[in-house]
Amino acid sequence: MNYNYLKYFQVLAQTQHYTQAAELLNISQPSLSHAIDEIEREIQMPLFEKQGRNIRLTKYGQMFYEDINSGLNEIKDGIKKMQTLSHRDTGTIDLGFIYTLGSYYIPNLIKSFLKDNPTINFNLKQGTSNTIVDLLESEELDIGFCSYVEDRKDINYIPILKEEMVLIVSNKHPLASKKSIDLTTLSKDEPWIIYSNRSGLRPYLNQIFSELEIEPKIRCEIEEDNAALGLVDINYGIALIPDLAFTDLHNVQKIRITNKLPERTIYLATKKNRFLISSNHLLINHIMHNAFDNRSIEV
């Protein structure tokens, strides 16, 4: 059914006068009459009946008006919403990020971005790299920060950050007094707390262990950093984690690693060929301007 014809019917139903309705719609009266005839022909019901020189809705016309009026108003609201979202100074960004970025990078990125874009809102989600990529593919997220995930051909990856890895041990651990360590000197019996296969860190850790010819004795697997810190805190094992700002909140010792490790890179990820509204492009440009320069994202 023609959308414009439905709008013509809506105005005519409200005025119940052909001349007034045609003037409000800025169309000719014959054009209005033709539109109403086409609707009545399609639904096979009379919508109006004469009342003196004027017209009024039939019983069926009143029923049709109530349904159409509600639908057209929803369409009008939807158009306004889309117009608002398309404006570069408004809109909501659905942003996802891995756990390691939640305590420092993401809060300060949002803070610095909102200085120049205070009317833009965020919906935030945390998860493992696989979860972030899943949400990008299903279009529940616009932009994600994650590790590189293999075999995801629909995702664009742009390197944004480097993370330094550190060894953490309990303050009660014999290694707690060390400031730095060669990982190859660790005892083979050391129990390890290690990220699970859902985490983007797991392939990276596997690469480290392989290159250093270490066979970790895995005591348990976790998905996020707080779990690793909590378990190391109680001396349940040792762990390799990114150098996090909130490590000092736990009873753990952070030990620098002297081995040359492969680079740990965090990527800005988006879905290929997906339309992104202007506010998303503003954020991406802001991120790219600050890539690899944590100092530009001030606390």
C-alpha positions, 0 to 999 in steps of 0.5 A: 500500500502506498505510504503517501496515500496512507498519510493522505487518509490520515489527514482527511480522517482528521479534518473530515473535509476534502478541501481542507485536507488537500490544502494541508497536504499541498495537493489537488483535491482530485489527487486526494480523491484518487488516493482514497479510492485506491485505498478503499479498492485495496481493502474493499471497505468504504472509509468515508460517507457523506454528511451534508457537504462534509464527510465522516468516517464510516465504522470501518474507516474509524477502525482503519484510522486508529490502526493506521494513525498509530503505525504512521506515528511510529514511522514518523518517530522512527524517521526522527530517531534515524535523523538524530542518530545520523547527526555527528553530534548525537547518537549512541556508540555500542563499544566492546572491549577486553577486560584488560582495558576496563580499568584504564584505557577505556575510561580515559578514552571516553573521558578524552572523547567526551571533552569535544563530543559531550552529547554522544552516549555509550553502551559498553560491553566487556568480554573475551576477544572471541566474545567481542568479535562475535558481537561485532559479527552479529552487529550488537557492537559497532566498535571493539577492542580485542586481540586478533582472532583468526579465521574471522574474515568479516572483521577489520583489525587495526593495531592500536595499542601495545601491552607489556606482559608481567609475571605476577606472584603472591606476596608470600611466594619465594619469588616475591622479592625479585624485580625482574626474571628470566622465565626459563629459570622458573621451576617446572613444578610451578603451578600456572593460572592461565587464560582460557582458549576463549581469551585472545591472550591464550594463543599469545601465551602459547606462543611465548611458552613455545618460543621459550620451550616452557611446558607450563603446569596449568593449575586452572584456566580463567577468562579475565584479569581479576580472577587471575589476580585473586587466585595469585593473591591466595598463592594458588599459582603464578600468572602472566598478565598484561601490566594493569593499573589495578595490580596494586590493589591485590597482595601480589608482586609484579615482576618484569620479564627479561626475555624478549617476548613477541609483541602483544597488540590490541586491535580496533575491530569493526565489521567489514561493509557495515554502515556506521553512523557519524558518531562512530566515525568521530570515535574511530578518528579520535582513537586513530589520532591517539594510537600507540600514544597513551599519553594523549589519553589523559587521566 
